[in-house]
């Protein structure tokens, strides 16, 4: 599936509510799957429920980027998922997410 053409905010579980009914991106670790639903730990160690629409749960890598729409219940409906290979530093990434969501710096991350 082709990626959306507009820029999408980079978030963690803390910032999801700001983007209700909007597209977002986040990196996460797979915690578990049940049917078409995945439980993912985001960079701030919060849990985000991802409704899988295109990706089979059996094909998910342990770390991946999700691009999707935030639902009213704060779950995210997948548009696409990109697997990450190798090491990923969630602590450093979470600091980047915090910076990207500061009003005074947001334009640097678009």
Backbone as a ProteinNet text record, in pm:
[ID]
protein_1_A
[PRIMARY]
XXXXXXXXXXXXXXXXXXXXXXXXXXXXXXXXXXXXXXXXXXXXXXXXXXXXXXXXXXXXXXXXXXXXXXXXXXXXXXXXXXXXXXXXXXXXXXXXXXXXXXXXXXXXXX
[TERTIARY]
83.3	0	87.4	47.3	124.1	105.3	213.1	208.8	129.3	63	-7.6	88	38.1	124.6	148.2	68.2	88.5	174.1	233.2	315.9	225.8	270.4	193.3	273.4	207.9	279.2	337.5	452.7	520.2	473.9	418.5	358.3	404.4	366.3	371.4	232.1	209.4	74.9	24.6	115.4	77.4	12.4	58	12.5	-104.1	-150.4	-257.4	-382.8	-424.1	-550	-551.3	-437.1	-427.5	-467.1	-452.7	-468.2	-587.2	-689	-809.6	-863.1	-894.3	-946.4	-847.6	-719.1	-614.9	-511.9	-430.9	-322.3	-204.8	-137.4	-18	80.7	204	307.6	363.9	400.3	471.9	550	655.3	733.9	693.6	690.3	649.4	706.4	688.1	727.9	600.9	595.9	480.6	475.4	361.4	341.7	253.2	162.1	75.6	-29.9	-86.9	-190.9	-307	-424.3	-543.1	-628.3	-635.5	-709.7	-647.6	-725.4	-679.4	-642.2	-611.7	-575.6	-438.5	-352.1	-218.8	-205.1	-144.7	-108.6	37.2	63.8	197	241	365.7	422.5	494.8	454.6	517.4	641.1	707.5	836.7	828.2	709	693.4	645.7	653.3	611.3	461.2	383.2	237.9	192.8	73.7	19.7	-74.9	-58.8	-148.9	-206.2	-337.3	-403.7	-409.1	-360.6	-358.3	-454.8	-549.2	-642.1	-575.9	-541.7	-470.3	-567.8	-539.4	-626	-556.5	-424.9	-349.6	-245.6	-193.1	-82.4	-136.2	-85	-119.2	-39.7	-103.1	-34.2	87.2	81.5	193.4	315.6	298	411.5	472.9	423.4	477.2	616.1	706.5	839.9	824.1	929	917.9	916.4	981.8	980.1	939.8	850	800.5	743.5	726.1	660.1	517.8	422.9	283.2	244	177.2	112.3	-35.8	-117.1	-258.8	-341.6	-472.2	-567.8	-607.4	-604.9	-644.6	-797.5	-850.6	-995	-1041.3	-1171.8	-1227.2	-1187.2	-1167.1	-1128.2	-975.9	-902.4	-756.1	-683.3	-753.7	-684.6	-644.3	-558.1	-510.9	-542.3	-606.6	-633.2	-519.2	-453.2	-335.4	-367.1	-278.4	-274.9	-159.5	-43.9	67.4	159.7	237.7	335.9	468	575	709.5	794.4	846.7	930.6	1064.8	1119.7	1253.7	1346.5	1458	1556.8	1666.5	1718.6	1831.2	1788.8	1883	1863.5	1780.2	1696.7	1618.8	1617.7	1660.8	1669.5	1541.2	1450.6	1322.3	1336.2	1437	1457	1491.7	1586.3	1624.6	1508.1	1441.3	1328	1217.9	1191.9	1087.4	1121.3	1248.5	1289.4	1260.8	1284.2	1252.5	1102.2	1021.3	875.5	832.4	888.9	854.6	890.3	1007.5	1048	955	920.1	835	695.2	655.1	521.5	520.1	634.8	637.9	593.1	498	442.4	551.3	650.9	755	849.7	852	943.1	872	741	664.4	697.5	716.8	741.8	873.3	965.9	1092.5	1074	963.3	941.6	836.2	795.8	694.1	763.8
-117.7	0	123.5	224.4	347.6	432.2	493.6	579.1	706.5	762.2	888	997.3	1090.2	1192.5	1311.5	1325.6	1436.4	1391.2	1486.8	1450.8	1409.1	1314.5	1265.5	1286.4	1328.7	1352.3	1223.9	1237.5	1128.4	1132	1020	1020.1	900.6	903.2	788	778.3	691.5	674.9	801.7	880.5	1003.5	1104.7	1114	1217.5	1174.2	1050.6	1002.2	1089	1127.6	1200.9	1332.2	1395.4	1518.9	1498.1	1376.8	1348.7	1256.6	1261.5	1180.7	1203.2	1094	1095.5	1152.5	1149.7	1196.7	1085.7	1102.3	1008.5	1039	933.5	945.4	836.3	851.1	747.8	722.9	598.5	568.5	439.1	427.2	304.6	227.8	96.2	15.6	-123.7	-191.2	-330.6	-413.2	-523.1	-611.6	-680.5	-666.7	-734.4	-857.1	-853.1	-967.9	-939.8	-1045.9	-1034	-1124.9	-1079	-1162.4	-1129.9	-1223.6	-1201.3	-1087.5	-984.1	-869.8	-751.6	-777.7	-672.4	-702.2	-599.9	-614.2	-516.6	-562.3	-475.5	-438.4	-307.6	-257.1	-163.1	-176.7	-84.1	25.4	151.2	263.4	310.6	411.5	455.2	505.9	547.2	592.4	480.1	356.3	235.7	225.1	308.1	295.4	195.6	140.9	42.9	109.8	75.5	121.1	-3.3	-5.1	-114.3	-77.6	-168.1	-145	-242.6	-187.8	-268.3	-295.8	-421	-459.2	-470.7	-399.8	-405.1	-468.2	-454.5	-505	-608.5	-596.8	-681.5	-800.2	-917.3	-1035.8	-1033.3	-1063.8	-1059.3	-1151.7	-1261.8	-1356.5	-1301.4	-1195.1	-1140.3	-1017.3	-978.7	-860.4	-887.6	-791.7	-797.3	-761	-779.8	-744.8	-593	-516.2	-370	-319.5	-220.3	-170	-30.4	36.4	166.5	144.7	207.3	202.2	339.7	343.3	464.4	430.2	510.8	480.4	595.1	573.3	674.4	644	748.8	735.9	733.9	632.4	617.5	685.2	698.7	763.1	691.7	560.1	483.8	481.5	562.7	576.6	456	363.2	259.6	323.5	255.8	307	202.7	246	156.9	169.2	59	53.1	100	184	212.9	133.8	141.7	53.9	35.4	-71.2	-103.4	-130.6	-71.7	-91.7	-161.1	-279.3	-348.1	-277.9	-287.2	-232.7	-349.7	-349	-453.8	-401.2	-486.6	-449	-379.4	-312.1	-244.4	-118.7	-87.8	35.6	90	214.4	276.3	354.7	294	356.9	477.5	480.2	594.7	719.7	708.4	822.1	861.3	761.5	791.1	866.7	830	898.4	1045.7	1076.3	1217.5	1292.5	1228.3	1288	1313.3	1217.7	1233.3	1353	1368.3	1482	1614.3	1620.9	1743	1772.4	1668.5	1686.2	1734.4	1715.9	1756.2	1885.3	1951.2	2083.7	2185.6	2269.2	2367.4	2453	2492.8	2581.9	2512.8	2380.3	2305.7	2225	2216.6	2127.8	2148.1	2272.2	2297.9	2237.4	2209.8	2146.7	2000.6	1939.3	1796.7	1766.4	1865.2	1844.1	1805.7
0	0	0	-71	-81.5	43.5	88.9	206.7	178.2	281.9	263.1	217.1	135.1	76.7	169.5	274.3	366.7	483.5	552.5	666.8	783.2	861.3	974.9	1102.3	1209.5	1335.2	1392.2	1453.5	1522.6	1667.7	1718.6	1851.8	1934.5	2060.2	2149.1	2211.7	2308	2362.5	2432.1	2487.2	2556.9	2463.9	2341.3	2248.5	2159.6	2170.7	2082	2087.8	2207.9	2222.5	2144	2128	2048.5	1903.3	1855.9	1713.1	1682.8	1766.1	1745.5	1602.8	1533.1	1395.1	1293.9	1326.9	1235.6	1215.5	1110.6	1083.4	1175.8	1224.3	1307.8	1268.3	1319.3	1306.6	1445	1472	1596.1	1579.7	1657.3	1662.2	1785.5	1771.7	1885	1882.6	1997.2	2014.5	2027.7	1956.8	1963.2	2099	2166.5	2295.1	2280.1	2184.1	2162.7	2057.3	2004.1	1901	1935.8	1898	1907.5	1786	1693.2	1569.7	1489.9	1460.2	1380	1469.6	1597.4	1691.4	1751.1	1750.8	1810.2	1927.3	2035.9	2147.9	2129.8	2126.2	2094.8	2206.1	2249.9	2347.1	2270.9	2294.6	2224.7	2301.7	2250.1	2304.5	2448.1	2494.5	2633.4	2724.5	2675.4	2747.5	2769	2699.5	2703.2	2598.4	2617.4	2523.9	2425.1	2298.5	2192.7	2125.6	2111.7	2041.2	1893.6	1808.6	1663.9	1597.2	1523	1444.1	1309.6	1286.4	1165.1	1048.8	940.3	822.9	703	694.8	580.1	619.8	737.9	782.4	861.1	833.6	911	1040.8	1152.2	1281.3	1283.6	1210.6	1209.1	1136.1	1058	982.9	1049.7	1166.2	1233.5	1289.9	1268.1	1328.8	1476.5	1555	1696.9	1717.2	1628.9	1633.3	1495.1	1492.9	1364.8	1380.6	1266.3	1263.4	1213.4	1280.6	1239.8	1188.6	1076.3	1028.7	1023.2	1091.5	1094.4	1149.4	1153.7	1200.3	1344.5	1429	1569.4	1577.4	1641.7	1658.6	1787.6	1804	1923.5	2052.9	2046.4	2165.8	2186.3	2111.7	2116.6	2060.4	1996.8	1919.5	1787.2	1713.8	1585	1478.6	1370.7	1258.7	1158.6	1134.6	1047.1	905.1	851.5	708.1	648.3	714.8	677.9	796.5	792.3	895.9	827	882.4	828.8	935	906.3	1004.5	1021.7	1141.3	1170.2	1199.4	1134.4	1156.3	1246.6	1330.7	1415	1542.8	1602.7	1731.6	1714.6	1813.6	1813.2	1954.6	1972.5	2104.4	2132.5	2207.5	2236.5	2328.3	2414.1	2503.9	2424.4	2332.9	2248.4	2158.3	2102.5	2014.1	2089.1	2213.6	2289.7	2311.3	2329.3	2341.7	2211.5	2098.3	1968.2	1955.7	1998.2	1993.5	2077.1	2194.8	2282	2214.7	2154	2083.6	1966.2	1890.9	1773.2	1809.4	1933.9	1977.1	2057.9	2070.3	2132.3	2028.7	2066.8	1972.5	1909.1	1985.8	1934.2	1835.9	1834.4	1747.6	1639.4	1644.4	1556.5	1409.3	1364.7	1222.6	1173.8	1264.6	1225.7	1186.8	1231.2	1211.4	1105.8	1029.9	924.6	796.3
[MASK]
++++++++++++++++++++++++++++++++++++++++++++++++++++++++++++++++++++++++++++++++++++++++++++++++++++++++++++++

